[in-house]
Amino acid sequence: MKKLIHILIFSISVFACRENEIFFEGPYFVRFTEESGSELESYTDIIPLSVHLVAPQVDERITINYSISGTAVEGKDFEILGNRGTVVIPRNDSFGFIDLKLINNSNNILETQEIIFTITSVSPSNYEIGYGPGIRIGNKMTFTIVDDCILGGTYSAISDVSSTTYDGIRISSSDCITYRVSNWDINIFEYPTTRDLLFTDNGDNTLNIPQQEEDTLPVELATITGDGFVNPETREVTLNIQLIDFTDSPIISVKYTPQ
């Protein structure tokens, strides 16, 4: 009897699960994949904003038109690459992309600007825009541009002891006075590793590296200090790093060039 009851309960459970399965049968629609996003204005890569089809793939192009509004100024804060105002989902595909490029106009005023993308029409017209009645889900996308400090951004770097160039090094700050560079060991040591440091902007194109301890080095060799300068025309940053605890306290020069 116990075995029979167990079988009966299992059968009812399976039947109940099948009864609760929900299959989406439309109406089919297009929408922004994400409703929000953000990045620092110093970000240099192209940012793809995704629009997708909520429906089976079809053997035809789907053309989506959109408008742009918000506080960010086109041509000053950002630009749209490709065919502005239109994004295409190719045949037998589910996604199309708006290619957004940010313009770095850093001025040490830390604010934010918004770009609001709104889908206005879609062809073929049998697809809806966004999902649900009233306020449509996914018909808008708000992208926030976060202001960066003048020296903030992504750099390539080379030191005066090596011909090797390192890319993708970040310089960042929360107050536009004290900055952090994500790596200064540009083939300086026999086995280089990622080593960061802090420096301050003196406000006159000169920099100061306050005395600090590098925690990836032995304690007896860890003290570093130094100075540097900024080329105001090219925004190149040069740091002169003094390894105080090494023999003769050598000074290594590292140049950072905006990417």
C-alpha positions in Angstrom: 0.0 0.0 0.0 2.8 2.4 0.8 4.4 1.8 -2.6 1.1 2.5 -4.3 0.6 5.8 -2.4 4.2 6.9 -3.4 3.5 6.2 -7.1 0.2 8.0 -6.9 1.8 11.1 -5.3 4.6 11.1 -7.8 2.1 10.9 -10.7 0.0 13.8 -9.3 3.2 15.9 -8.8 4.3 15.4 -12.4 0.8 16.1 -13.7 0.7 19.3 -11.6 4.0 20.5 -13.0 2.9 19.9 -16.5 -0.3 21.8 -15.8 1.7 24.8 -14.7 4.0 25.0 -17.7 3.6 28.4 -19.5 4.5 28.8 -23.1 4.9 32.4 -24.4 2.8 32.7 -27.6 3.0 36.4 -28.1 2.4 39.1 -28.8 6.0 39.2 -30.1 7.9 42.4 -29.5 11.3 44.1 -29.6 13.0 45.7 -26.6 16.3 47.0 -25.2 18.0 44.1 -23.6 19.1 46.3 -20.6 17.1 49.2 -19.4 20.1 51.0 -17.9 23.9 51.2 -18.1 26.7 53.5 -17.2 30.4 54.1 -17.8 33.1 56.7 -17.1 33.5 59.3 -19.8 37.2 58.3 -20.2 36.2 54.8 -21.3 37.7 54.4 -24.8 36.1 51.2 -26.2 32.9 51.2 -28.3 29.9 50.3 -26.1 27.3 48.1 -27.8 23.8 48.7 -26.6 21.7 45.6 -27.4 18.2 45.5 -28.8 16.6 42.1 -29.2 13.6 40.3 -30.6 11.3 38.4 -28.2 10.1 35.9 -30.8 11.4 33.0 -32.9 14.0 34.1 -35.3 12.7 34.9 -38.8 14.2 35.0 -42.3 13.8 38.8 -42.6 15.5 41.9 -41.4 13.9 43.7 -38.5 14.4 47.5 -38.6 14.0 49.4 -35.4 13.9 53.2 -35.2 14.8 55.1 -32.0 15.0 58.6 -30.7 17.7 60.2 -28.4 17.0 62.6 -25.6 18.5 63.4 -22.2 21.0 65.8 -20.6 24.1 64.5 -22.5 25.0 66.5 -25.6 25.6 64.6 -28.8 29.0 65.6 -30.3 30.3 66.8 -27.0 29.6 64.0 -24.6 29.0 61.1 -27.0 28.6 60.0 -30.6 26.7 57.2 -32.3 28.7 55.2 -34.8 27.0 53.8 -37.9 23.4 54.7 -38.9 22.1 57.0 -36.2 18.5 56.5 -35.2 18.2 53.0 -36.7 19.3 49.6 -35.6 18.8 46.4 -37.6 18.4 42.8 -36.3 19.8 40.7 -39.2 17.9 37.8 -40.8 17.8 34.7 -38.6 19.2 36.6 -35.7 17.8 37.9 -32.4 20.0 40.9 -31.6 20.9 44.3 -33.1 23.3 46.8 -31.6 23.7 50.6 -31.2 27.4 51.4 -31.1 28.0 54.2 -28.6 31.3 56.0 -28.3 32.0 58.3 -25.3 33.8 61.6 -25.7 36.3 62.4 -22.9 35.9 66.1 -22.0 37.2 65.8 -18.4 37.4 69.1 -16.6 37.6 68.0 -12.9 33.9 68.7 -12.4 32.4 65.4 -11.3 28.8 65.2 -12.6 26.7 62.8 -14.7 24.8 63.1 -17.9 22.1 60.8 -19.3 21.3 59.5 -22.7 17.8 58.2 -23.1 17.1 55.9 -26.1 13.5 55.3 -27.0 12.2 52.9 -29.6 9.8 54.8 -31.8 8.8 52.2 -34.5 9.6 48.8 -35.8 9.3 47.2 -39.2 7.6 44.8 -39.9 4.9 46.5 -38.0 3.4 43.2 -36.6 6.0 43.4 -33.8 5.1 45.4 -30.7 7.5 47.8 -28.9 8.3 46.7 -25.4 6.1 44.4 -23.3 2.9 44.9 -21.4 0.1 47.4 -21.4 0.5 51.0 -20.4 4.1 51.7 -19.5 6.0 49.4 -21.9 8.8 47.3 -20.4 12.0 47.6 -22.4 11.0 50.4 -24.9 13.6 52.8 -23.3 17.2 52.5 -22.2 18.9 55.1 -20.0 22.7 55.3 -20.3 24.6 57.4 -17.7 27.9 59.0 -18.5 29.9 59.5 -15.3 32.3 62.4 -15.4 36.0 61.6 -14.8 38.9 63.6 -13.6 41.3 65.2 -16.1 44.0 62.6 -15.6 41.5 59.7 -15.3 41.4 57.1 -18.1 43.0 54.2 -19.8 46.7 54.5 -20.8 49.5 52.6 -22.4 52.9 52.7 -20.6 56.6 52.3 -21.2 59.5 52.7 -18.9 63.0 53.9 -19.5 64.5 50.5 -18.7 62.6 48.5 -21.3 61.1 48.8 -24.8 58.0 46.9 -23.9 54.7 48.7 -23.9 51.9 47.8 -21.6 48.3 48.6 -22.6 45.1 48.9 -20.5 46.5 50.6 -17.5 43.9 52.7 -15.5 44.5 56.0 -13.8 41.6 56.9 -11.5 40.5 59.3 -8.8 37.5 60.1 -6.7 38.5 63.7 -5.9 40.7 64.8 -8.9 43.6 65.4 -6.5 44.8 62.0 -5.4 45.1 59.4 -8.2 45.8 55.7 -8.3 47.7 54.2 -11.3 46.9 50.5 -11.6 50.5 49.4 -12.6 53.9 51.0 -12.5 56.1 47.8 -12.9 56.6 48.1 -16.7 59.3 45.5 -17.0 61.2 47.1 -14.2 61.9 43.9 -12.4 63.1 40.6 -13.7 59.7 39.1 -12.9 57.3 42.0 -13.4 53.9 41.9 -11.7 51.0 44.3 -11.2 52.0 47.0 -8.8 49.9 50.1 -8.1 50.8 53.4 -6.5 49.2 56.7 -5.5 50.2 60.2 -6.7 48.8 63.6 -6.3 48.2 66.4 -8.8 49.7 69.7 -7.7 47.5 71.7 -10.1 50.4 73.1 -12.1 51.2 70.1 -14.3 53.5 68.7 -11.7 52.9 65.5 -9.7 54.0 64.2 -6.4 54.4 60.5 -5.4 54.1 60.5 -1.6 56.2 58.0 0.3 54.4 54.7 0.4 55.1 51.0 0.9 54.8 48.6 -2.0 53.2 45.5 -0.5 54.4 43.1 -3.3 58.0 43.8 -2.4 59.9 42.6 0.7 59.5 44.9 3.6 63.1 45.9 3.6 62.8 47.0 -0.1 59.2 48.3 -0.1 59.5 52.1 0.3 58.9 54.2 -2.8 58.5 57.9 -3.5 59.0 60.3 -6.4 57.5 63.0 -8.6 56.3 63.5 -12.1 54.7 65.9 -14.6 51.9 66.1 -17.1 52.1 67.3 -20.7 49.0 69.5 -20.9 48.8 69.2 -24.7 49.0 65.4 -25.1 47.8 64.5 -21.5 50.8 62.2 -21.2 51.7 61.5 -17.6 55.3 60.8 -16.6 56.1 59.3 -13.2 59.6 59.3 -11.8 59.6 56.5 -9.2 62.4 56.3 -6.7 63.1 52.9 -5.1 64.5 54.3 -1.8 65.5 51.0 -0.2 67.4 49.6 -3.2 71.2 50.2 -3.6 71.8 53.8 -4.8 68.0 54.5 -4.6 67.5 54.3 -8.4 64.8 56.4 -10.1 62.8 54.8 -12.8 60.8 56.9 -15.3 57.5 55.6 -16.6 55.5 57.4 -19.3 51.7 56.9 -19.6 50.0 57.8 -22.9 46.2 58.0 -23.2 44.7 55.3 -25.3 
